[in-house]
Amino acid sequence: MRIALRTGGGRGVYELAGRQGALNASDLFDLEISYELTPNIVIPGRAVASRLQGKPRIRLEDKLRTTHFYRLLAAVLLLPKPKREFKKTHGDELLRFEAYSMTAIKVDIADITSNRVVLRPTDLLLENADNLQAKVEFAQRMSRIARLWDAASRQDTPLAQLVRNLQQDVLAANPDYKRIERSANEISEHLKTQGDPLPLAEQRLEVSEAQEEPPPLTKPTQFTHQADFGVEDDISPEAARIERVKQWRQQAVRGSSGIQFRRDVSTSYEYRCIFSGQRLPKLEVTESPGVDAAHILPWSTYDIDSVRNGLCLNKQCHWAFDEGVLRLTFDKGSGKYLLDIPDQVRKAAKKASFELQYFEALTGPLTESRLPKNKELWPSPTYIDELNHFMFPA
């Protein structure tokens, strides 16, 4: 499914199109739209998708504090301001102020009720009238923004203050989109650039583990087109939710902080898998240990690289945890960590003749001998609850 720019004549309009799983865009008409920037940052869209003059348009309901989603995304992600009038976008460098249009935003359905739908952006298609194109992976770019926020929180410079202002505006209880745009623009002005301000901001704030995105294409190409960008997606909203957690986890383990996280978690657990109890340190004849450091919550506003946000897991258990085959919970009454297999996994496994015996043997309460000796490093029950609320909603 996608939010697409229909250029036509004039400024162009945005519409909701395509389908995800069994849901078509038309099934979302007249529902209030919200947007999920990370699994724990959901902001009101103050917009609805509906048919206007026979066509599926996205209509804003509060134009005083709200702009179209493409402008909000550009501001949050510190992309140069895009232009809706596609025919007026020109230049041999795509990421420049008003030199491109965001012609399509691929989205997943994060949640849907009788009166509201939450849309989760996954990829952005940027184009200009000179046939330059680039795709931006939303989770990758947002992960860089989260690390920028973290770096700014530890510094006292004018740029750090501007970045903190942007973060506060994004996280506000009732965010003002136009204020978010102004904060993003102030960062570009401070850095004296009309191009992409994020690499410059990362350099100034010494975000050493920043991951560079592929550079925007500098010659005409037709690697994709918005007509084929997120039109149909056979993956269900439930499966897309788990896939998105995996994508955030891939971003969280990158860079120098990710390396330190893996080392801290593995040593705190003495290379013992918390699910199976197996101790699998690196051997003289192996290149790596048999356990991984898995994030519980892989997104911003939590202690991403804290040991309390990590689990030491063997390779098979890591896969099962990431895919939702095994679910970890914390029972406050007994003070025990519990492992179980969700009912929907059991049903799917029976249908596919998937053998669950190995995982069945792991279910039940986990013994304290598998946990770090220092109780302050035990997995955070709050983080576990938050993950389960996202991956296994009631």
Legacy VTK file of the C-alpha trace (Angstrom):
# vtk DataFile Version 3.0
C-alpha trace
ASCII
DATASET POLYDATA
POINTS 394 float
0.000 0.000 0.000
1.222 3.504 -0.676
0.505 7.196 -0.308
1.101 8.460 -3.840
1.476 11.867 -5.440
-0.799 12.374 -8.431
0.869 15.141 -10.369
-1.600 15.961 -13.130
-2.069 19.679 -13.434
-1.406 22.244 -10.739
0.280 21.364 -7.442
-0.582 17.660 -7.367
-2.566 15.731 -4.768
-1.851 12.773 -2.488
-3.986 9.655 -2.440
-4.026 6.287 -0.691
-3.729 3.358 -3.091
-3.013 -0.371 -3.285
-3.636 -3.123 -0.775
-2.007 -5.061 2.055
-3.014 -8.630 2.667
-6.796 -8.760 2.407
-7.230 -5.010 3.010
-7.642 -2.582 0.122
-7.079 1.155 0.308
-10.837 1.644 -0.009
-11.309 -0.291 3.255
-9.505 2.564 5.017
-11.640 5.348 3.602
-13.181 7.730 6.138
-10.991 6.400 8.962
-8.914 8.854 10.980
-5.249 8.411 10.026
-2.326 8.255 12.471
1.314 7.590 11.643
3.795 5.279 13.377
7.323 6.724 13.221
8.759 4.042 15.499
6.837 1.326 17.343
6.549 3.636 20.358
6.114 6.972 18.536
2.654 7.280 16.985
1.418 10.733 16.033
-2.013 11.901 14.877
-2.290 12.531 11.158
-5.369 14.753 11.471
-6.354 13.477 8.041
-8.707 11.011 6.364
-8.645 9.186 3.056
-11.865 9.502 1.119
-13.250 9.831 -2.376
-13.359 13.384 -3.674
-14.844 13.813 -7.103
-14.602 10.057 -7.566
-10.914 9.844 -6.657
-9.264 8.568 -3.437
-7.717 11.673 -1.872
-6.108 12.288 1.531
-7.794 15.302 3.114
-6.342 17.298 6.019
-8.730 18.088 8.881
-6.591 20.652 10.741
-4.627 22.847 8.345
-3.469 25.253 11.059
-1.096 22.779 12.751
-0.872 20.042 10.130
0.797 19.587 6.765
0.738 16.658 4.396
2.596 13.550 5.497
5.398 13.979 2.960
6.430 17.291 4.535
6.236 15.867 8.054
8.444 12.925 7.069
11.009 15.178 5.427
11.229 17.315 8.586
11.433 14.393 11.032
14.078 12.645 8.904
16.016 15.874 8.277
15.620 15.612 4.529
15.678 18.851 2.510
12.185 20.264 2.018
10.426 18.516 -0.910
8.130 20.210 -3.407
4.644 19.019 -4.338
4.727 20.640 -7.816
6.681 17.822 -9.484
7.061 19.648 -12.804
9.033 22.399 -11.052
11.657 20.064 -9.527
14.938 20.227 -11.441
18.647 19.749 -10.942
21.450 17.231 -11.202
21.487 16.769 -7.397
18.335 15.237 -5.987
18.605 16.014 -2.271
18.394 19.781 -2.425
15.849 22.249 -1.045
12.658 21.969 -3.195
14.611 20.149 -5.922
12.617 16.908 -5.637
9.185 15.499 -4.858
8.314 12.638 -2.541
6.238 10.865 -5.164
5.364 7.759 -3.140
5.468 6.607 0.470
5.156 2.856 0.963
3.210 2.099 4.137
2.148 -0.872 6.239
-1.059 -1.018 8.201
0.185 -0.960 11.796
-3.242 -1.049 13.447
-6.871 -0.624 12.473
-10.071 -0.099 14.462
-13.608 0.911 13.547
-12.681 4.597 13.376
-8.871 4.800 13.074
-6.003 3.362 11.043
-2.305 3.648 11.942
0.024 3.692 8.932
3.715 2.795 9.209
6.065 4.217 6.516
8.634 1.726 5.209
10.158 3.275 2.067
10.129 6.696 0.411
10.477 7.282 -3.323
12.147 10.594 -4.201
12.105 11.884 -7.787
12.533 15.050 -9.820
11.405 16.135 -13.256
14.876 15.395 -14.664
14.368 11.668 -14.014
16.574 11.414 -10.944
15.294 8.885 -8.400
16.301 7.531 -5.014
14.700 5.235 -2.462
15.065 5.978 1.252
14.541 3.128 3.725
12.562 4.711 6.516
13.847 2.533 9.390
17.464 3.116 8.379
17.078 6.887 8.223
15.002 7.022 11.425
17.643 4.961 13.217
20.220 7.596 12.309
17.886 10.291 13.636
17.505 8.383 16.928
21.282 8.220 17.327
21.516 11.927 16.529
18.951 12.630 19.269
20.986 10.549 21.690
24.228 12.363 20.830
22.538 15.766 21.197
21.244 14.843 24.667
24.840 14.592 25.920
26.168 17.851 24.468
25.766 21.555 25.145
26.203 23.288 21.788
23.855 25.417 19.682
23.414 22.549 17.195
22.687 20.056 19.971
20.011 22.399 21.336
18.407 22.687 17.881
18.349 18.895 17.548
16.791 18.592 21.022
14.147 21.135 19.984
13.258 18.992 16.973
13.071 15.867 19.125
10.811 17.591 21.659
8.509 18.796 18.882
8.250 15.287 17.397
7.578 13.674 20.781
5.042 16.301 21.919
1.708 14.895 23.110
-0.140 16.889 20.447
2.543 17.668 17.856
2.404 20.747 15.673
3.631 19.665 12.224
4.505 23.192 11.168
6.581 23.689 14.303
8.420 20.439 13.497
9.152 21.837 10.036
10.458 25.080 11.499
12.763 23.197 13.877
14.143 21.098 11.025
14.658 24.220 8.910
16.556 25.906 11.759
19.003 22.979 11.765
19.613 23.358 8.012
20.089 27.108 8.407
22.519 26.597 11.281
24.531 24.182 9.125
24.302 26.601 6.165
23.124 23.949 3.730
20.286 23.511 1.264
21.308 19.888 0.781
21.027 16.924 3.149
21.750 18.251 6.673
21.909 14.862 8.396
25.510 13.871 7.486
26.711 17.330 8.541
24.817 17.137 11.833
26.221 13.661 12.498
29.734 14.923 11.860
29.330 17.952 14.135
27.822 15.897 16.961
30.342 13.094 16.447
27.881 10.284 15.792
30.707 7.889 14.977
28.525 4.854 14.354
26.353 6.606 11.753
25.570 4.394 8.778
25.717 6.136 5.447
22.806 5.616 3.103
23.467 4.937 -0.575
23.991 8.337 -2.251
21.100 9.669 -4.324
21.409 8.752 -7.968
23.127 11.418 -10.056
22.029 10.311 -13.486
18.649 9.464 -15.039
17.390 6.007 -14.150
14.198 4.037 -14.040
14.953 1.525 -11.280
11.354 1.751 -10.111
8.320 3.954 -10.485
5.629 4.979 -8.095
3.048 3.039 -10.127
4.769 -0.162 -8.938
5.906 1.159 -5.548
3.965 -0.482 -2.740
0.815 -1.148 -4.748
0.187 -4.707 -3.607
1.694 -6.473 -0.626
0.634 -10.024 0.161
2.093 -9.884 3.680
-0.573 -9.457 6.345
-0.501 -6.509 8.774
0.320 -8.984 11.581
3.331 -10.414 9.712
4.419 -6.910 8.699
4.500 -5.910 12.388
7.028 -8.657 13.182
9.039 -7.896 10.045
9.318 -4.274 11.114
10.720 -5.241 14.527
13.352 -7.337 12.742
14.241 -4.387 10.543
14.623 -2.094 13.559
16.818 -4.696 15.249
19.110 -4.824 12.215
19.584 -1.074 12.511
20.147 -1.218 16.274
23.139 -3.595 16.085
25.117 -1.446 13.659
28.123 0.673 14.476
30.513 0.848 17.396
27.769 1.004 20.030
26.281 -2.201 18.613
29.638 -3.969 18.937
29.940 -2.883 22.564
26.344 -4.012 23.227
27.080 -7.501 21.907
30.197 -7.747 24.047
28.472 -6.488 27.218
25.467 -8.802 26.898
27.523 -11.906 26.086
29.929 -11.419 28.993
27.148 -10.523 31.459
25.440 -13.836 30.660
28.809 -15.660 30.509
27.894 -16.753 26.974
24.896 -18.747 28.243
21.615 -18.769 26.297
18.863 -17.556 28.620
16.246 -19.733 26.837
18.110 -23.058 26.523
20.709 -22.790 29.287
23.496 -23.779 26.884
26.889 -22.141 27.448
28.504 -21.556 24.046
31.618 -19.359 24.287
34.057 -18.882 21.431
36.504 -21.772 21.015
40.080 -21.700 19.828
38.904 -23.376 16.625
35.871 -21.107 15.969
35.642 -17.537 14.765
32.751 -16.565 17.030
30.726 -17.772 20.029
27.523 -19.745 19.582
25.360 -17.046 21.155
24.106 -13.650 19.987
23.119 -10.495 21.838
19.482 -9.823 20.926
17.745 -6.498 21.538
14.411 -6.575 23.329
13.344 -3.099 22.208
15.233 -1.994 19.090
13.946 1.559 18.835
14.512 5.056 20.210
13.551 6.583 23.604
14.700 3.409 25.368
18.176 2.341 26.494
18.885 0.716 23.133
22.367 -0.526 24.032
21.805 -1.245 27.738
22.334 -4.842 28.919
18.836 -4.631 30.473
17.526 -4.236 26.935
19.310 -7.373 25.759
19.098 -11.160 25.837
21.869 -13.704 25.296
20.483 -16.326 22.895
21.823 -19.196 20.833
21.333 -18.911 17.090
18.136 -20.949 16.934
16.547 -19.218 19.914
17.541 -15.811 18.507
15.690 -16.644 15.292
12.655 -17.888 17.238
12.577 -14.746 19.414
12.896 -12.393 16.442
10.163 -14.238 14.511
7.756 -14.414 17.461
7.906 -18.228 17.683
9.022 -17.903 21.315
7.543 -15.216 23.562
9.223 -14.016 26.763
7.043 -12.566 29.535
7.584 -11.543 33.163
5.219 -12.682 35.910
5.135 -10.001 38.614
3.539 -12.315 41.168
6.277 -14.933 41.113
9.064 -12.644 39.899
9.833 -15.222 37.201
10.621 -14.861 33.508
8.384 -17.199 31.480
8.735 -18.586 27.962
5.822 -19.749 25.835
4.732 -20.355 22.247
1.872 -18.075 21.098
-1.346 -19.799 20.002
-1.163 -18.384 16.487
2.295 -19.916 16.101
1.015 -23.316 17.210
-1.806 -23.163 14.658
0.538 -22.100 11.853
3.074 -24.784 12.818
0.413 -27.518 12.725
-0.715 -26.369 9.294
2.843 -26.409 7.917
3.991 -29.591 9.746
6.596 -27.441 11.498
8.249 -29.365 14.337
7.987 -27.457 17.598
9.495 -30.085 19.897
12.780 -28.225 20.476
10.943 -25.027 21.410
8.296 -26.858 23.458
11.060 -28.203 25.703
12.162 -24.648 26.475
8.779 -23.304 27.626
7.973 -22.529 31.236
9.783 -20.515 33.929
13.477 -19.711 33.366
15.940 -20.508 36.141
17.928 -17.686 37.727
21.181 -19.521 36.953
20.776 -18.435 33.329
20.578 -14.736 34.236
23.467 -12.325 34.938
24.870 -12.548 38.454
24.217 -8.811 38.828
20.426 -8.443 39.172
20.623 -4.857 37.942
21.453 -6.313 34.507
18.448 -8.641 34.330
16.041 -8.034 31.400
13.722 -5.101 32.042
10.109 -6.273 32.598
8.963 -2.893 31.243
10.834 -3.434 27.988
9.483 -6.983 27.676
5.906 -5.783 28.202
6.345 -3.020 25.636
7.669 -5.463 23.034
4.820 -7.911 23.617
2.263 -5.097 23.415
3.611 -4.303 19.966
4.204 -7.826 18.594
1.252 -9.619 20.180
-1.561 -7.061 20.578
-4.687 -8.342 22.268
LINES 1 395
394 0 1 2 3 4 5 6 7 8 9 10 11 12 13 14 15 16 17 18 19 20 21 22 23 24 25 26 27 28 29 30 31 32 33 34 35 36 37 38 39 40 41 42 43 44 45 46 47 48 49 50 51 52 53 54 55 56 57 58 59 60 61 62 63 64 65 66 67 68 69 70 71 72 73 74 75 76 77 78 79 80 81 82 83 84 85 86 87 88 89 90 91 92 93 94 95 96 97 98 99 100 101 102 103 104 105 106 107 108 109 110 111 112 113 114 115 116 117 118 119 120 121 122 123 124 125 126 127 128 129 130 131 132 133 134 135 136 137 138 139 140 141 142 143 144 145 146 147 148 149 150 151 152 153 154 155 156 157 158 159 160 161 162 163 164 165 166 167 168 169 170 171 172 173 174 175 176 177 178 179 180 181 182 183 184 185 186 187 188 189 190 191 192 193 194 195 196 197 198 199 200 201 202 203 204 205 206 207 208 209 210 211 212 213 214 215 216 217 218 219 220 221 222 223 224 225 226 227 228 229 230 231 232 233 234 235 236 237 238 239 240 241 242 243 244 245 246 247 248 249 250 251 252 253 254 255 256 257 258 259 260 261 262 263 264 265 266 267 268 269 270 271 272 273 274 275 276 277 278 279 280 281 282 283 284 285 286 287 288 289 290 291 292 293 294 295 296 297 298 299 300 301 302 303 304 305 306 307 308 309 310 311 312 313 314 315 316 317 318 319 320 321 322 323 324 325 326 327 328 329 330 331 332 333 334 335 336 337 338 339 340 341 342 343 344 345 346 347 348 349 350 351 352 353 354 355 356 357 358 359 360 361 362 363 364 365 366 367 368 369 370 371 372 373 374 375 376 377 378 379 380 381 382 383 384 385 386 387 388 389 390 391 392 393
